[in-house]
Each structure stands twice: as C-alpha cells, then as structure tokens.
Amino acid sequence: RLSCRAASPTTRRLATRMMTRMTIASASRAALIVLLSSATPATSLLFSLRSDVPLRPHSRPVASSLAPACGCSITSSQRAALSEPPKHFAPRRGGCPSCCASERDETFEALGIAGGLTAAVVVAYAGLTSLGLDDAVAGNLVLVGLAAVGAYLFFFDGGTTQAALQAVAVQEVADGEGAMMEAAPFEEDASRVGMPAVTVAADASIAAAAFAKDGLVRIDGVIDAAACTELREYVSTRLEESLAKVRAGEAKEDSLFGGVLSRTNRYDLLLPLEPPVSGALSQALGSLSGVVRECVGADAELFELAALVSDPNAPRQPVHPDTPFSDATAVSTAFIALQDIDETMGPTFFLSSTHTKAAHEAFNEGNLRKTTLLRATPRRLGLLKQGDVSLFDSRLLHGGGANESPRRRVLFYFSFKASGARRVPPGSMLRSVRGKHTLQTLEEQKLR
C-alpha cells in the first residue's frame, strides 16, 4: 500500500532517474529513425531491425546500489523475496530459460513497435513524395508530424504517457529491491504461525511487546470463516460496482479508491462502515483492541477502512513505509486475510524492526546503506490463513508481493491514528466515515 504521497525519497529519486533515462532513450531513437527515414526508408527499416535499444527498455540496474546479492545484473526476471520465489524473479546464472524468454518477448515487442513506426514513416514519406514534394521537404514534414505526435503523448494526453513511464520506472525499482532481499534471512515460523486471538484478548501485553520490538505481530483467528467469506463477497461486488461507476464517469476515482503505486491489477477499495464491514471490524476489535490501545491509545482515531485487492498478475510493490519516521507509533494497521494466502499469491512482506530512525535513514539515503539494509534485515511474509491478521506499525518497511497465482487476494484492513500524530498523510477512508470514530467509541458502541 504505497501512495504517491508516502513514497520514500529514494523511490521517488530512482523512479525519476528511470523516467528520464527512458524518455531520452525513446526520443533519441525516434529521432534517429526519422532522420534515416527522411534520407532512405530502406536504411531506416534495417536500423529498426538491427537496434539493440528497444522503445520499451529492459529492466536494467537503476544504480549500483540496486545490485543483487548474487552479483548478477538486475533483470525483470529475478526472484522476489518469497520462500518460493515467483518465476519472473529467477536469477540469471549462466542463462535462465524464463529470463531469456522474458527478454525475448520484450525485444520482439520493441521490434514490433519500431517496425510499425518505420512502416508509418515509409508510407507517409512515399505518399508525400508521390504528390511531387521535394525529398527534403517530405522528410521534414514527416519529422514535424512525429514531433507533433510526441508532443501530444507527453503533454496533451492527460498524463497517460508519463504515468506509463513512471509505472515502468517504479517497477524496475521494485524488481531491484526484490533481488537484493534474496539474501535476507527469512523468518519462516513467524510468517506461518501467530499468537492465538483468544490469548491476546485475555492479555495483550505480550503481543504489544512484540509489536514494539519488531514493528509487527501476527495474531491468528481474529475473524471467523463465515464473516470472512461474507465480507470477501461484499468486497468483490462493491469493487465491480465502483469500477463501473468510475468508467461511466459517475464518480471520481479518488472518491472510491485509495492511491497506490504498482496499480496494475491492484486496488485499494474504500469501505463504508456498514454490514458486513461493521460486523467484521467489531469482531476483530474483540481480540485486537487491547493491543491497539497499548500501541496508539484508547483515543486513537479510526483512520483507515478499506480492502486491498490483488488480482492475478499484480506486480511487486517497492519497499516503503506508510508514514515517515516519528518518535512514537503514529498509526497501527491491521491486515486481515479474507482467504488463505500462500507464497504464489504475493503475500505482504515486512522487514522486521525497520520502524526505527536508523533504518529510515539508511533506506532514504540509498546506495550502499540501503543495499546493506535490504540484504541483511530479516524478512517476514504475511502467509496468513483466513481470519488471521498482521498488525504493524505504519513506520515499518513493507510492500505487496507479486500475485502469480490464478486467485484474487483480498485483505480487509483498518488503521488507528494516535491522537496528536503529525506528518501523517490522509488515510484510505470514505469521507462519510472520516473523523467520526475512535477506538474507545467503537468499543462502546459494540458494532454489529
């Protein structure tokens, strides 16, 4: 769950660098094709077929700080930090079939784009010269036409092209981080088993101590299977209805969805406080209210209420915190699985104990310090069963994994913000719910 407002300085800096590189590479190649086309279209065709630099760039290292632990070059086919790594993150050691296939596909796609552009240039050039125009004049008109198309794409298409470039750049950052995290220790036991909800409900002190130390704690069985199934069906229905409203122009996207990076097949759906959402929240707080109270206080505001939906082929997110570093916990967030989650579904990954000032400084500085942090910090996965929760500090470094399964992954989540917390971006919540509830009032109301 990474909104543009909460992106770390490192992520923004690297994404900007990648966007600049891709823009320059694409513009330079287009200019060369145009110039060659103006002279001899046949030469242009040969150039487009021979070129090594595709219009859609391959995944290459963003910076030396993104070199993976194995020392190989970073590609889009390297492993993510999962116990059973997704196939598109397989490292390239002496040549990997999946890696080669991925790069082949990208190369053929780039050649197709270049071939289509060249064909358009050839047709336009031939048509102009057949009308009796001088070769140089015809070439210049073609160049002006392509420049006009480029200007439209970059300045007058509502930001679509820039958004696409940014998405590719951010994904390269995410892939590089995933490669670095391969070397990090994996906390398998903590990823698969948590504290029983009944134990935590009776005594929240142990869970609160784990939350303070590691920045997160797993608690099992906070919502029963029937409530999870009902809420999951509700979320799926509301998601389709919300998407339809946005497409039809009946509602603005930001009124129904939160903002996230790595948006492909990923949705941050805002939820109303009504059944079955209210019932699931009430049931969860029956086990979690004691921990939340110790972490952010009884007067903490209900700050977020939404569902994270990750459909098949949703990409890996960059590492990020949800809020900048602060001296105390600003927001505590509960991610509750509405179905069992395995490694192929892109479980949330957490970097234990990175809610500290030292971890944030290393991560935001980038380069060697960030590389060392990602390679050495123990990682934990949200391999939750239906109804289990990952309760974490908003300062903790984390991110969503790539969903390589054929199944939808849905997390019901809510957050509480400590009273007086500062430098906290707006949370994912409908306006009709924002600012109206605290942990104490919800406990008193005993929502049904």
N, C-alpha and C positions, 0 to 999 in steps of 0.2 A: 504494500500500500504506500506508494510513493507519489505524492502530489508534486507538481512543479514548484509550488511554494516551499516544500520541505526538502527539495533536492539539496544534497550536500554541495559545498563549494567545489569539491573535487569532481563530482559527477558533472556539474554544470560546466566546469572548465574543460574537462575531457570531451564532453559532448560538443561544446563549441568548437574545439580544435578539430574534431572529426568532421563536423558540418563544413567547416572552412576547407578542409582538405578535399572533401568530396565535391564541393561546389567548384573549386578551382580545377580539379581533375576533369570533371564533366564539361565545364565551359571550355577548357583548353582543347579537349578532344573534339568537341563540336566545332570549334573554330578551325582546327586543322582539317577536319572533314570538309567544311565549307570551302576553305581555300583550295584544297585539292580538287574539289568538285568543280569549282569555277574554272580551273585550268583543264583538267581531263577527268571526266566522270569515271572512266575505267580505272584510273590510278586511285581514285577515292575508294572504289569498291575493294581493290586489293588492300588498301590501307586498313579498311574496317575489318577485313577478314584476318589480317596479319597482326593487328594490335594486341598487346598484352594487357592493356589497361581498360577494363570494362566500364561502361557507363554506371553500372551499379557495382561499387567496389566490393572486393572480397573483404572478409574480416582479417585485418592485419593488426599488429600491435599498435595501440594508441600511443603508448610511450614506453620507455624502458621499464617503468615501474609496473607495467602490466605483464611482464614476462612470467610465465607459469613456473611452478616449482620444478617441473621436469626439464626445463631449459629449452623446450622446443618452441617454435613460433606459434603465436596465438592464432587460431582459426575458429570459424564459426562452428566447427565440428568437435571442439574439445569438450571434455566432460564437465558437467556441473557438479557441485559438491553434494552429491547424493550417495547413499550407501550402494545403490545400484545405478550407476551413472546413466543418464539418458544417452541414447545412441548418438545424438548430434554433438555431444561433447567428447567423443572418443579422441584421445590424443593422437597426434601424428608421430608415430615412432617407426621409421623405416617404411612409411607408406601404409595408409589405412583405407580399405575399400570404401567405407562410408564417408570418410573425409574426402577422398578423391571424387566420389560420386557427387557430393555436395558442391565441390568446387567446379566440377564439370558442368553441373546444372546451371550454376551461376554464370559460367563462361558462355554457355550456349545461349542463355537468356540475354547476356550482354551483346553477343554477336547478333542475335535477332534484332535487338533494339538498334544497333549500329547499322545492320543491313537495311532495316526499314527506313531509317533516317537517310541512308545513302540512296535508296531507291527513290525516296521523295525528292531528294536534291537532283537526281538524274532526270526524273520526269519533269520537274519544274524548269531545269536548265534547258532540256531539249525542247520543251514547249515554247519557252521564250525565244530561243534561237530560231525555231521554225517560223516564228512570227516576223523574222527579219531583224531582230535586235542584234547588236554587236555582242560578240562573245564576252567582252569585259563588262559591258552594261548588264548582260544577262546574269553573269556571275555576281555582280554587286547587288542586283535585285534579290537574288536568292539569299545572299548574305543578310540583307536587310530583313527579309522575311523570317529567317531563322532567328535573328536578333529580336524581332518583334514577338515571336513565339516564346523565346526565352524570357523576355521581359514580362510577358503575361504570366508565365508559370511562376516567376519569383515574386511578382509584385501585385498581380491583379486576380489571383485565383483563390482569394480568401485564406491564404496561408497553407494551402494543401501541400504544395511542393516543399516548403520549409518544414512543415510538420513531418513529412515523409523522410526528409534528410535527418531531422532530429531523431526520429524513431530508429533509423539505421545506426546513427552515431551512439545513441544510448544503449542499443543492443550490443554493439561492439564492446562498450564499457562493461556491460553485464557479463558477456561471454569471457572477457579477460579476467574479471574478478572470480568467476566460477572456476577458471583454470588454476588461478592462484590458490583457491581454497581446497584444491585436491589434497594438498599436503597437510592440511589442518587435522588435528585429532578429531575423531568422531565419537560423540557421547551417545553410544547406541542404547544403553539401558535407560538413560534419561529421555531418549527420544521415543521409547516404546512403552514405558510404564510410568505412571504418575501416582500421586497421593490419592487415596480414596476420598470421594466427596463427603461421605459421612464422617470421616475422621477430621477433615478440615472444618466441617460445620461445627463439630464439637470443640475443637481447639485450633484456632487459626494461627497460632504463634509460630509453629514450625514452617508452615507454608509462607508466612510473611518474612521469616528469616531467610528462607531460600530466595524469595523474591528480591530482598535487599542485597543479598550476596551475588547472585547470578544475573539479576535483572529479569528473571522469568521463573515461573514454576508451572508444572503440569499437574492438573487435578482431573481425575477420571470420574465420569458418570455424573456430571452436574445437571444434565437434562436427560430425561428418559427417551427411549426409542420412539414412542408414539408421538411425543411433542416434536422431536427432530424431523420425523417423516412429514408431519403436518406442516411444519414451518418450511421445510425444503420445497414441498409442492407449492406453497404460497409464494415463496421467492421466485420459483420458476415462472409461475403465472404472472406475477407482478413485473418480472423482468421483460417478458414478451410484451405486456401492455405498455410499459414505459418506453421501450424501444419503438413501438408503433407510434406512440404519441410524438416522440422526437422526430421520427421520419416524416410524419404528417404535418409537422410544424405546429402541433397543438400545445407543445410545451418545450421550454428550453432545456437543453441537456443538463446544465448545472442545477436545475431545479429538481431533478430526479436522480442524478448520478453524482458521485464524488469524482474528483480529478485524480487520475493515476497515470504514471508512465508505464511503458510496455502495455499499451492498451489493447493490442490485438487479442481478441477472444477473452478479454478480462474486463470485468465490470464491478464498479463499486456502487451498489444499488442502495439508495436511501430508503429506510423503512419507517412507516408510521407506528406510533405506539398504540396498536390495536390488536385484538386477537388475530392470529395466534402468536404475534410478536410479543405482546404484553405478557402472555402466559409463559412463554419460554424465558423471558427476562426475569420474571418473578421466580420461576423455578431455579434458574441459575443463581440468582442472588441468595437463595436459601442456603447455598453452600459457600458462595464467594463473598458475601457482604462483609464477613469478619476480616478477611484478608484485605479487601479493598479499603475498609475503614482504617486498618493499620497503615496502609501504604499512602493514602491520599486524604484521609479524614472523613468523618461522617457527613460533613457539609460539602463534600465534593459534588460538583455539578455533572449530571448526565450529559456528556459532551459529544458522544457519537452513538449512532444507532443505525446499522446498515448490514448488508451482506456482501461479502466478496465472492464473486463468481468467476471461476477459472475454467473455461471450456477447453476441449482438446486443441492442442497446438498453441495454447497460450505460451508466450516466451518467458524466459527467466527475467526477473527484475534485477536491477542493480542493487547492491548493498546500500542500505540507508537507515537512518533513524527517523522516527516520525516527528520528533521535536529536537531543536538544538539542545546542547548541554545546558543544564541548570544545576544548581547546588542540591536540589531535592527533586524527588519524583514529581513531575508536572502532570502527567497523565498515565493512568494504568488502563491497559486494553486487554479485553478477553476475546480470543479467537476460539469459537466453539464449532467443532466439526458436526455437520448435519448428515454425514455419511462416513464410513470408514475411509481413511486416507492411506494409500501406500506410496512407495517411492516413485512410481510412474506417474502419479497424479500431480507432481510438482508441489510437495508439501512446503510450508513455510520453513525457511532456515533461519536460525538465530546464532549469533556469535556471543557466547556466554561472557558475562561480566564486561561488556563493552559499553555500559551505561556510565562510564567514568570519564572524567576530564581528560586523562591521559589517552584513552582510546579515541576520543573525539579529535583530539589534537593530531594524533598520528594519522587518523583516517582523512581528515581535512587537508593535512599537509601534502598527502600523496607521495609519489616517488617511493623511495626505499622504505620509509616508515610505514606507509600504507601496505606495501607488499609484505613486509615482515608481519604486520598485524593480521592480515588475511591468511597468511600461511601458518601462523603459529597459534592463533586463537581457537580453542575448542569450539566446534560447531554442533548444534543440536537441531534435529528436524522435527517438525510437527506431524509425526506419524500417529495421528490421533484415531481412536475408534469413535463411532457415533456417540455424541454426547459428551466427549472429553473436551477439555479446554487448555489452551496455552495462555496463561495470564502473564503479561510482560510490561516492563517499563518502556514508555514511549521513547526514551533516550537510547534504548538498546539497538545495536546494528542488526538488521534482519532483511528479509526480502522474500518474495514469492518465487517458487521454483517453476520450471517449465513443465507444463502438463502434457506428457507424451502418451497418456492413456486415451482410450475412446470414451472416457466418462467425465462428466461435469463434476468439478469440486466446488462445494459451497461451504463457506464459513459464515456463520452468524456472529456478528461482533458488536460490542458496545464498549465505550470508554467513559471513565470518570476523570474529571479535571480537578486538581486540588484548588481550593479557594485561594485566590491571590496569585496563582501561577501566571508568569509573564512570558512573553516571546513565544506564545503558543498559536500557531496558525489555526484558522477556523476548522472545526472538525466536520466529519461527514454526517450530516443530520438534516432532516427536513426542517424548514422554517417553523412549521406548526408545532414542533417539539422542542426546538432550541431554547435553552434558558429557563425551562419550566419545571425541571425536576432535579432533585439532589438524591444522593444515596439514602439519606435519612427519610425524606418524604416518600420515596418509593417503598422503603421498608414499612413505613407507617400505613401506606395505602394498601399494601398486600395485594398487588395487582393480580387479576385473574386473566 
